[in-house]
Amino acid sequence: MKLPRRFNLTLGFAGLLVFMSMFAEFLSSNPPTRQNLDNFYHPPSRIHFFDNNGRFHFGPFIYRTELAEPLDITYRENTQSIYPLAYFFRGYRYKLFGMISMNLHLVGRGQAPFFYPFGTDELGRDVLARVLSGARTSLMVVVLGMIVYAVLGMTIGSIAGLLGGWVDALLMRFSEFVLALPALYLVLALRALLPMGIPYWQTLFLTVSTIAVIAWPPMARGIRGLILQIRESMYVEASLSLGAAPGHIFLHHILPSLLPFALTQTVLAAPLFLLGEVVLSFLNVGFRDEGESWGSMLRGLKDTRVITDFWWNLLPLALVFLTLLFLNATISRLSSKDPRDQVIRI
């Protein structure tokens, strides 16, 4: 089956993000946490093929730069010596997939002057290395958030729809209460109550859980409504008359009919987790510098000069925008399907 062009683009962008996050260290020549205060707010390194004498070089090279105007933060190239860029060179060590120790990098330099393809930030850290490392964290927030959201919403919705009575009424009134609360302020309040100085993985789970606690009502209410409809269907009544157990009916008749809605609703919630992580980290209650994320990198944009003069620090913002665009395109694709295609025949 031939997929539409728009859907191919979204799949390609998703694959690119996954590749970037998995091979972040291989794609960058500098550690994301290494500071170089001699090159703070360094612009993207200029790649040359012709030296100062007009002589052509087959391999790309860079020049050493010097801080010419400290107040204006402008750099000048010293064209006395050239420094070739190396491909598949040995640099700093890292663990591929968290297990395989390696020091191989795609392109760059293992010693000064260092290669900064997208410049540096206020502490002289490689923007590209930090963005690639942050992609891993931000994608984990989205994926883990979708899993927690789906499990929480389906569990609460299934309990309300199957048990009914006062349990159903209590859960639905509570969901209405959560929906009535201002989500942003509640997320900030819940996160502020938790400790700040916690390890990276704890920050990841706490951030995801905090957002999921606010986001679950639409999924739960939708699951509950579908269960109430399916319970009245003829094939469920026929199974009951034949003596089928409640667990058998749920697994073989109700759950398959819930999956298309649950999948669509889970994808709809994905942008919420990405934006939630960005907002929390931007307001300094999410990820710190220890666990880089796109949101933590955007904290530097509070200074308007960063936006106007050091534009290369907007790279994480551009990736957030593109990721949200990809998620919205995926949602649009799912929503444009014929509803009859989303029904699982029983």
ABEGO torsion letter per residue (X at the ends): XBBBAAAAAAAAAAAAAAAAAAAAAAABABBAABBBAAABGBBBBBBBABBAAGBBBABBBBBBBBBABAAAGBBBBBAABBBBBBBGBBBBBBBBGGABBBABBABEBABOBBBBAAEBBAAGBBAAAAAAAAAAAAAAAAAAAAAAAAAAAAAAAAAAAAAEEAAAAAAAAAAAAAAABBAAAAAAAAAAABBABBBAAAAAAAAAAAAAAAAAAAAAAAAAAAAAAAAABAAAAAAAAAGBBAAAAAAAAAAAAAAAAAAAAAAAAAAAAAAAAAAAAAAGABBBAABBBAAAAAAAAABAAAAAABAAAAAAAAAAAAAAAAAAAAAAAAAABBAAAABBBX
